[in-house]
Amino acid sequence: MVKIAERGKIPAFIVMDVMRAANERAAAGAEVLHMEVGQPGTSAPAAVIAAAHRALDTNRLGYTDALGIPDLRARIARHYLDFYGQQVSADRIVVTTGSSGAFLATCLAAFEPGDRIALASPSYPAYRNMMTALGIEPVLLPTTMAERFQPTVERLSQIPDLEGLIVNSPTNPAGTMVSPEELTTIAAYCDRRGIRLISDEIYHGITFSRQAATAANFDHAVVINSFSKYFSMTGWRIGWLVLPDDLARPIECLLQNLFISVPALSQLAALAAFDCHEELQANVALYARNRELLLDRLPKAGFERLAPVDGAFYVYADVRELTNDSTDFCQRMLNEIGVAATPGLDFDPDRGNHFVRFSFAGAEQEIAAAAARLIDWRR
C-alpha cells in the first residue's frame, strides 16, 4: 500500500465545507444569504484594481525579492507611523503569501516539532490545524465570554512549558479586542518566560470604538497582518510580517525555498491600497451598520447571548438555549431558510457545539434579509 503522511490527517476547515454546501444549494437554484465566510463583500479599492491593470500593461511580472518589493516594504513600514504612530524599519517588514504564508514561515523559523504554542479557544481553526500538521502542539486556553474570549496572564500562568502564544485582536470568531494595557502585560509576561508572542492583527482597521493596539515594538514579538480584510483583497493572497531581528534571515531563507516570492502583480497592486483611506473607511462604516443591525435583531430571533463585537465583522452567539448541536443547527438553517452560518466547532472543538458565528461582511441588504429570515424562523 502506498503511504499517506499523517500530517495531512488534520481536521477540515469547517467554514469551507459550509461554503461548499451553500454554493451547491445556490447552483441548484435556491437562494442563499451568506453569513459563513469572513470575506469582505466589498471589492478591492478602485486604485488597487487600476494599479493591477497598469502592472499587466507595462510590467514584466517575474520573480521579486523573497522578502517583497522594496517599495512595498517601505510603504508598509510607513503605515505603522501613519496608523499607530510607531517607527518600524522597512528591514523588519516581509511580504508574504497571505497571513497563512506568514504564519507557516513563522512556525517553521521559530519553533521545533514538539514545541507548545498557546492560543485562545475559540480561535481561528487553521492556526491550530497548521501547527498539528507541522508537529507543533496547539495548547487551547478555554476562555469565556466574561474574558472576552481573549488570553490572560492568569490563564497562561497555569500552562507549563510554552514556547509560543498567539494573540488575535480583534479576534476571529468573536470580534473582541485586548486593550493596549492588556497587550503590554501579556508581552512582558512572554518576555520574562521566554515565550514567543505572535500577534495576529489581520482585522486591524476594522474596529468600532477604539483603535486596536499593535505588538510591532515589543521585543521578540512577531506581527502578522494581511491585505485581505481591511483592504478587501482576499483573493490577491498577500500579507506581511513585522519581525524581530533574530528571525529576519531564517524567514528569508525559508521563503526563498518555499515560495520564491509573492506574486508580483499582487505586490504592485497593494502599493496603491494605502492611498485608499476614504474608500476603505466607507467599508468600515458599512460593517458598523451591519453590526448594529445584527446586535438589534439577533436577540429578537432568540440569539440573546452575544460576545462583545469590538472589531472584525463577526457575531459569536451562544446558542445553548436553542441547541446542543451547532453543526446540525447550521445545516437546518441553511436547508430551511437559506442562511449560511458557521458552527462554533470550527473555532472551539470542545465547547463549540453551543456556539454559532455569523459574519456581517456582506452587503447591507443581504444581512438585513438574513436577520429577517432568522426572526421568522425562530417564531
C-alpha positions as CSV (number, residue, x, y, z in Angstrom):
1,M,0.0,0.0,0.0
2,V,1.3,3.5,-0.9
3,K,1.9,5.6,2.2
4,I,-0.1,8.6,3.2
5,A,1.5,11.1,5.6
6,E,-0.1,11.6,9.0
7,R,0.4,15.4,8.7
8,G,-2.4,15.6,6.2
9,K,-4.9,13.9,8.5
10,I,-5.9,17.1,10.2
11,P,-9.5,18.4,10.8
12,A,-11.3,20.1,8.0
13,F,-11.7,23.9,8.0
14,I,-15.4,23.6,8.6
15,V,-16.3,27.0,7.2
16,M,-15.1,26.0,3.8
17,D,-17.3,22.9,4.0
18,V,-20.3,25.2,4.9
19,M,-19.4,27.5,1.9
20,R,-19.3,24.5,-0.4
21,A,-22.8,23.4,0.8
22,A,-24.1,26.9,0.4
23,N,-22.7,27.1,-3.2
24,E,-24.2,23.8,-4.1
25,R,-27.6,25.0,-2.9
26,A,-27.2,28.2,-4.9
27,A,-26.1,26.2,-8.0
28,A,-29.3,24.2,-7.7
29,G,-31.3,27.4,-8.0
30,A,-32.1,28.1,-4.3
31,E,-31.3,31.5,-2.8
32,V,-28.5,31.7,-0.2
33,L,-27.7,34.5,2.1
34,H,-24.0,34.2,3.1
35,M,-23.0,34.8,6.7
36,E,-20.5,32.0,6.9
37,V,-17.3,33.2,5.3
38,G,-15.1,36.1,6.7
39,Q,-14.7,37.7,3.3
40,P,-15.5,41.3,2.6
41,G,-18.4,41.8,0.3
42,T,-16.7,44.9,-1.0
43,S,-14.3,44.7,-3.9
44,A,-10.6,45.7,-3.8
45,P,-10.3,49.5,-3.9
46,A,-10.5,51.2,-7.3
47,A,-6.9,52.4,-7.2
48,V,-5.7,48.9,-6.4
49,I,-7.5,47.5,-9.5
50,A,-6.2,50.4,-11.6
51,A,-2.6,49.6,-10.4
52,A,-3.1,46.0,-11.3
53,H,-4.1,47.0,-14.8
54,R,-1.1,49.2,-15.2
55,A,1.2,46.4,-14.0
56,L,-0.3,44.0,-16.5
57,D,0.1,46.5,-19.3
58,T,3.6,47.8,-18.5
59,N,5.4,45.3,-16.3
60,R,7.2,42.0,-16.8
61,L,5.7,40.1,-13.9
62,G,8.6,38.0,-12.9
63,Y,10.1,36.9,-9.5
64,T,10.7,39.6,-6.9
65,D,12.9,39.6,-3.8
66,A,11.8,36.8,-1.5
67,L,11.2,39.5,1.2
68,G,9.0,41.5,-1.1
69,I,9.3,44.5,-3.4
70,P,11.4,47.2,-1.6
71,D,8.8,49.9,-2.3
72,L,6.0,47.9,-0.8
73,R,8.1,47.0,2.3
74,A,8.8,50.7,2.8
75,R,5.2,51.6,2.3
76,I,4.1,49.1,4.9
77,A,6.7,50.5,7.3
78,R,5.3,54.0,6.8
79,H,1.8,52.6,7.5
80,Y,2.9,51.9,11.1
81,L,3.9,55.5,11.5
82,D,0.8,56.9,9.9
83,F,-1.7,54.5,11.6
84,Y,-0.1,53.7,15.0
85,G,2.5,56.5,15.4
86,Q,5.3,53.9,15.7
87,Q,8.6,53.8,13.9
88,V,9.2,50.4,12.2
89,S,12.2,49.8,9.9
90,A,11.4,48.5,6.5
91,D,14.1,45.9,7.1
92,R,11.7,44.3,9.6
93,I,8.9,44.0,7.0
94,V,8.4,40.8,5.0
95,V,5.7,40.4,2.3
96,T,4.1,37.0,2.4
97,T,1.5,34.9,0.5
98,G,-1.3,36.0,2.7
99,S,-1.4,35.7,6.5
100,S,-1.3,31.9,6.1
101,G,2.1,32.0,4.5
102,A,3.2,34.4,7.2
103,F,2.1,32.0,9.9
104,L,3.6,29.0,8.2
105,A,7.0,30.7,7.9
106,T,6.9,31.9,11.5
107,C,6.2,28.5,12.8
108,L,9.0,26.9,10.8
109,A,11.5,29.6,11.8
110,A,10.6,30.0,15.5
111,F,9.5,26.6,16.7
112,E,10.6,22.9,16.6
113,P,8.4,19.9,16.4
114,G,7.0,19.1,19.9
115,D,7.0,22.8,21.0
116,R,3.8,24.0,22.6
117,I,2.0,27.2,21.4
118,A,-0.9,28.5,23.3
119,L,-4.0,30.2,21.8
120,A,-7.4,31.1,23.0
121,S,-10.3,28.8,22.4
122,P,-12.3,29.8,20.5
123,S,-9.9,30.9,17.8
124,Y,-9.1,30.7,14.1
125,P,-9.0,27.0,13.3
126,A,-6.4,27.0,10.6
127,Y,-3.7,28.0,13.0
128,R,-4.1,25.0,15.3
129,N,-4.5,22.7,12.3
130,M,-1.4,24.0,10.7
131,M,0.5,23.6,13.9
132,T,-0.7,20.0,14.2
133,A,0.5,19.3,10.6
134,L,3.9,20.7,11.5
135,G,4.2,18.6,14.6
136,I,3.8,21.6,16.9
137,E,1.3,21.2,19.8
138,P,-1.5,23.7,20.0
139,V,-2.4,24.3,23.6
140,L,-6.0,25.6,23.8
141,L,-6.9,28.2,26.5
142,P,-10.6,27.7,27.3
143,T,-11.6,31.4,27.5
144,T,-15.1,32.7,28.4
145,M,-17.3,35.4,27.2
146,A,-16.6,37.2,30.5
147,E,-12.9,37.2,29.5
148,R,-13.9,38.5,26.0
149,F,-12.6,35.2,24.6
150,Q,-9.0,36.5,25.0
151,P,-6.0,35.0,26.7
152,T,-4.9,36.4,30.0
153,V,-1.7,36.2,32.1
154,E,-3.7,34.3,34.7
155,R,-4.6,31.6,32.2
156,L,-1.1,31.5,30.8
157,S,0.5,31.1,34.2
158,Q,-1.4,27.8,34.6
159,I,0.1,26.3,31.5
160,P,3.7,24.9,31.7
161,D,6.4,24.6,29.1
162,L,5.1,27.1,26.5
163,E,7.3,28.2,23.6
164,G,4.7,30.5,22.0
165,L,1.5,32.4,22.3
166,I,-0.9,33.7,19.6
167,V,-3.0,36.7,20.4
168,N,-5.6,37.7,17.8
169,S,-7.2,41.1,18.4
170,P,-9.8,41.8,17.1
171,T,-10.4,38.1,17.2
172,N,-12.0,35.6,14.9
173,P,-14.6,34.4,15.7
174,A,-15.8,36.8,18.5
175,G,-14.6,40.2,17.3
176,T,-13.3,41.1,20.8
177,M,-10.1,43.0,21.5
178,V,-7.4,43.2,24.1
179,S,-6.6,46.7,25.4
180,P,-3.2,48.3,24.9
181,E,-2.5,47.8,28.6
182,E,-3.5,44.1,28.5
183,L,-1.3,43.5,25.4
184,T,1.6,45.2,27.1
185,T,1.1,43.0,30.2
186,I,0.9,39.8,28.0
187,A,4.0,40.8,26.1
188,A,6.0,41.5,29.3
189,Y,4.9,38.1,30.7
190,C,6.1,36.4,27.5
191,D,9.4,38.1,27.6
192,R,10.0,37.0,31.2
193,R,9.1,33.4,30.4
194,G,10.9,33.2,27.0
195,I,7.6,32.8,25.2
196,R,7.5,34.0,21.6
197,L,4.5,36.3,21.1
198,I,2.7,36.1,17.8
199,S,0.2,38.9,17.3
200,D,-2.4,38.3,14.6
201,E,-3.5,41.8,13.5
202,I,-5.3,40.8,10.4
203,Y,-8.5,42.7,11.4
204,H,-6.8,45.9,12.4
205,G,-8.6,48.9,10.8
206,I,-12.0,47.3,11.3
207,T,-12.9,48.5,14.8
208,F,-15.9,50.2,16.2
209,S,-15.0,52.2,19.3
210,R,-11.2,52.4,19.6
211,Q,-8.1,51.5,17.6
212,A,-6.5,48.1,18.0
213,A,-3.1,48.0,19.6
214,T,-0.1,46.6,17.7
215,A,2.7,44.5,19.1
216,A,5.2,45.8,16.5
217,N,7.5,47.4,19.0
218,F,7.6,44.5,21.6
219,D,10.9,42.6,21.9
220,H,10.8,39.2,20.2
221,A,7.2,39.6,19.1
222,V,6.1,38.6,15.5
223,V,3.2,40.6,13.9
224,I,1.1,39.0,11.2
225,N,-1.1,41.1,9.0
226,S,-2.7,41.0,5.6
227,F,-4.4,42.9,2.8
228,S,-7.4,40.5,2.9
229,K,-9.7,42.1,5.4
230,Y,-9.5,45.9,5.9
231,F,-8.1,46.3,2.4
232,S,-10.7,44.0,0.8
233,M,-8.1,41.9,-1.1
234,T,-8.8,38.3,-0.1
235,G,-8.2,36.7,-3.4
236,W,-4.9,38.6,-4.0
237,R,-3.3,36.4,-1.4
238,I,-0.9,39.0,0.0
239,G,0.1,39.6,3.7
240,W,3.1,40.7,5.7
241,L,5.2,40.1,8.8
242,V,6.8,42.6,11.2
243,L,9.8,40.6,12.5
244,P,12.3,40.9,15.3
245,D,15.9,40.9,14.1
246,D,16.6,37.3,15.1
247,L,14.0,35.9,12.7
248,A,14.7,38.0,9.7
249,R,17.3,35.8,8.0
250,P,15.8,32.5,8.9
251,I,12.4,33.5,7.5
252,E,14.1,34.9,4.3
253,C,15.8,31.6,3.7
254,L,12.5,29.7,4.3
255,L,10.6,32.0,1.9
256,Q,13.2,31.7,-0.8
257,N,12.8,27.9,-0.8
258,L,9.1,27.5,0.0
259,F,7.6,30.3,-2.2
260,I,10.4,32.0,-4.1
261,S,8.3,35.2,-4.0
262,V,4.8,36.6,-3.5
263,P,3.1,37.2,-6.9
264,A,4.4,40.4,-8.4
265,L,1.0,41.5,-9.6
266,S,-0.4,41.4,-6.1
267,Q,2.5,43.3,-4.7
268,L,2.4,46.1,-7.3
269,A,-1.4,46.5,-6.8
270,A,-1.1,46.5,-3.0
271,L,1.2,49.5,-3.2
272,A,-1.9,51.6,-4.0
273,A,-4.0,50.3,-1.1
274,F,-2.6,52.6,1.5
275,D,-3.8,55.6,-0.5
276,C,-7.5,54.5,-0.5
277,H,-8.4,55.7,3.0
278,E,-11.7,57.2,2.1
279,E,-13.0,54.2,0.3
280,L,-11.8,51.8,3.0
281,Q,-13.3,53.8,5.8
282,A,-16.6,53.7,3.8
283,N,-16.3,49.9,4.0
284,V,-15.8,50.1,7.8
285,A,-18.9,52.3,8.0
286,L,-20.9,49.5,6.2
287,Y,-19.6,46.9,8.6
288,A,-20.6,49.2,11.5
289,R,-24.2,49.4,10.2
290,N,-24.4,45.7,9.7
291,R,-23.1,45.2,13.2
292,E,-25.7,47.5,14.7
293,L,-28.4,45.7,12.7
294,L,-27.4,42.3,14.0
295,L,-26.9,43.3,17.6
296,D,-30.5,44.7,17.4
297,R,-32.2,41.8,15.5
298,L,-30.4,38.7,16.5
299,P,-31.8,38.8,20.1
300,K,-35.3,39.0,18.5
301,A,-34.5,35.7,16.8
302,G,-33.6,34.1,20.1
303,F,-29.8,34.7,19.9
304,E,-29.6,36.6,23.2
305,R,-26.1,35.9,24.4
306,L,-23.6,37.6,22.1
307,A,-19.9,38.3,22.5
308,P,-18.9,42.0,22.5
309,V,-18.2,43.0,18.9
310,D,-15.3,45.4,19.3
311,G,-14.0,44.8,15.7
312,A,-13.7,42.5,12.7
313,F,-17.1,41.5,11.2
314,Y,-18.4,38.6,13.2
315,V,-21.0,38.0,15.9
316,Y,-20.3,34.9,18.0
317,A,-23.6,33.7,19.5
318,D,-24.1,31.3,22.5
319,V,-26.9,29.1,21.3
320,R,-27.1,26.6,24.1
321,E,-30.7,27.8,24.8
322,L,-31.6,26.7,21.2
323,T,-29.5,23.6,20.5
324,N,-26.8,21.3,21.8
325,D,-25.6,20.6,18.2
326,S,-24.5,23.8,16.4
327,T,-23.5,21.8,13.3
328,D,-27.0,20.4,12.9
329,F,-28.4,23.8,13.7
330,C,-26.5,25.5,11.0
331,Q,-27.4,22.7,8.5
332,R,-31.1,23.2,9.3
333,M,-30.7,27.0,9.0
334,L,-29.2,26.6,5.5
335,N,-31.7,24.0,4.3
336,E,-34.8,25.6,5.8
337,I,-34.3,29.3,5.3
338,G,-31.2,29.6,3.1
339,V,-29.0,31.4,5.7
340,A,-25.4,30.1,5.8
341,A,-23.5,30.4,9.1
342,T,-20.6,28.6,10.7
343,P,-20.9,26.2,13.7
344,G,-18.7,27.0,16.7
345,L,-17.0,23.6,16.5
346,D,-14.8,25.2,13.8
347,F,-13.3,27.5,16.4
348,D,-13.7,25.5,19.6
349,P,-13.5,21.7,19.4
350,D,-14.6,21.2,23.0
351,R,-17.4,23.7,23.5
352,G,-18.3,24.9,20.0
353,N,-21.4,22.8,19.8
354,H,-23.0,25.6,21.8
355,F,-22.0,28.5,19.5
356,V,-22.6,29.9,16.0
357,R,-20.6,32.5,14.2
358,F,-22.4,35.0,11.9
359,S,-20.3,37.1,9.5
360,F,-21.6,40.5,8.6
361,A,-19.0,41.3,6.0
362,G,-21.6,41.2,3.2
363,A,-23.9,43.7,1.6
364,E,-26.3,45.6,4.0
365,Q,-29.4,44.3,2.2
366,E,-28.2,40.7,2.4
367,I,-27.5,41.0,6.2
368,A,-30.9,42.6,6.8
369,A,-32.7,39.9,4.8
370,A,-30.9,37.2,6.7
371,A,-31.8,38.7,10.0
372,A,-35.5,38.9,8.9
373,R,-35.5,35.2,7.9
374,L,-33.9,34.2,11.3
375,I,-36.6,36.1,13.2
376,D,-39.4,34.5,11.2
377,W,-37.7,31.0,11.5
378,R,-37.4,31.3,15.3
379,R,-41.0,32.4,15.9
